[in-house]
Amino acid sequence: MSRTTTTVRFEAGGRLPTVLAAVGCAAALAAALAAPDLARAAAAQDWPPFVLVAGLLLVGLVADEDGLFAAGGHALARLSPNGLTLYAGTAVLVVAVTTLLNLDTSVTFLTPVLVYAARSRGEGEAPLLYGCILLSNAGSLMLPGSNLTNLIVLGHLHLSGRGFFDAMAPAGLAAAAVTATLVGVIHRRSLRATRAPSTDAERPVLGVGLAAAVAVTVLVLTLRSPAIPVAAVGGVAVALRTWRARDRGRVEEALGILGVPVLVGLFGLAIALGTLGRGWSGPQDLLVHLDAWGTAAVAALFSVVVNNLPAASLLAARRPPNPYALLVGLNVGPNLFVTGSLAWVLWRRAARQAGAKPDLRHATALGVVSAPLAVVAAVAVLVASGTH
C-alpha cells in the first residue's frame, strides 16, 4: 500500500470561504462598534478554541505525513476477519482520534484512510464513510479539545481536561455507541462480507508526528488553558518537518489545512453572537426555563440554524444553567444537517479527494435517525449521574 495522505484545503478560488470571512469580519466589527466591552468579552471567551483547533490540525497534518493514520487504517483492514469487525474497529479509531486530536482532524485525515481500508478488502465504503462524520460529531464530548464548542462553554466551568473527561466521558460514550450501532444496523448487509485485505503496507514513521500527538494529549489533559501551548507544538512540528524537507510548499499546505478564511469567518460570527448574548437576555431567559432535555434540544436546533460554533457563543455568552446538556445538543445535534458543524465541510472535501462520492441526502437521513437517539442516550446518562 502506498501511504495514504490527504491535503484537504479550502479552495483558494472558491467564493464561500471569502464571503464567510467578509461576513464574519463585518459582524465582529459591528459588534465592536456597538458594544466594545461586550465584544471584547466575547472575543476573550472565543479565541482559545480557535487557536487550539489550529494547533491540533497542524499536529494532525504532521502525523498524517508520518503515515500514522494510514497505518491505523491498514491495520484495521488487515486484522479484521469480516466487515463487522472492521466497522467496530473503525468506530473505535474515529472516536479515539476525535477525542485526542479534535473532530476536524478526524474527518480531515481519517476519511480517505477509511475509504482505502474498505476498498482494500473489496467491500462497500458506505458504513465507514458515513460513520466517520457522524461518529466524529457524536464522539466529540470527551475532552475540551475534542470540539471547539467544548472550550467555548468550558470558559464558565473552569475545569481541567481531566475534570471535563470525568464529567462528560460516559455521556460521550453513550452518544457514540448509539450512533455507531444505528449506522451499523442500517448498513448491516455490507458488513457481512468476509474478504481478504491487501497485504502490502508501509510502516509509519515514529517521529515528530507521534511525539507531537503525545505532547498535545498531555497538555489538553493537564492544563486548563492549553490553547497556546498546543498551537506552539503544532507550529514547531510543522516547522521541523518543513526544515527537514526543505520544502516551502509545506507552509502553504499547512495554511490550506487550517482553512484560515473559514476560521476567521466563524470567529467573527462567534464574537458577534457572543456580544448579542451578553447584551440581550433572551437566550439566557430561554435556557433558564428549560431542563436538561429541553436545553439539548434547543442547542441542537440552534446548531443547525447558525452552525454550532456561533450557537455556542450565543447560548453560552452567560453561564448556562445546564452546560453539559447544552454541549450534548451542540456536539451531537449537528448530525441532523450539514449546516451543523465545520466538520461536515471538511469531511465532504476529504471524501471527494479520496475518490468517494458522498451522498449528502443519505448522510442526512442517517443523522436524522441517529442524532435524536444519541442525544437522548447522552442526556439520560447526564441526568442519571446528576451532572447535567
Secondary structure as GFF3:
##gff-version 3
##sequence-region A 1 388
A	DSSP	alpha_helix	15	34	.	.	.	ID=ss1
A	DSSP	alpha_helix	36	65	.	.	.	ID=ss2
A	DSSP	alpha_helix	68	79	.	.	.	ID=ss3
A	DSSP	alpha_helix	83	101	.	.	.	ID=ss4
A	DSSP	alpha_helix	103	120	.	.	.	ID=ss5
A	DSSP	alpha_helix	126	138	.	.	.	ID=ss6
A	DSSP	three_ten_helix	144	146	.	.	.	ID=ss7
A	DSSP	alpha_helix	148	154	.	.	.	ID=ss8
A	DSSP	alpha_helix	161	186	.	.	.	ID=ss9
A	DSSP	three_ten_helix	188	191	.	.	.	ID=ss10
A	DSSP	alpha_helix	208	222	.	.	.	ID=ss11
A	DSSP	alpha_helix	227	245	.	.	.	ID=ss12
A	DSSP	alpha_helix	249	258	.	.	.	ID=ss13
A	DSSP	alpha_helix	260	279	.	.	.	ID=ss14
A	DSSP	alpha_helix	282	288	.	.	.	ID=ss15
A	DSSP	alpha_helix	292	306	.	.	.	ID=ss16
A	DSSP	alpha_helix	308	315	.	.	.	ID=ss17
A	DSSP	alpha_helix	323	332	.	.	.	ID=ss18
A	DSSP	three_ten_helix	333	336	.	.	.	ID=ss19
A	DSSP	three_ten_helix	338	340	.	.	.	ID=ss20
A	DSSP	alpha_helix	342	353	.	.	.	ID=ss21
A	DSSP	alpha_helix	360	385	.	.	.	ID=ss22
###
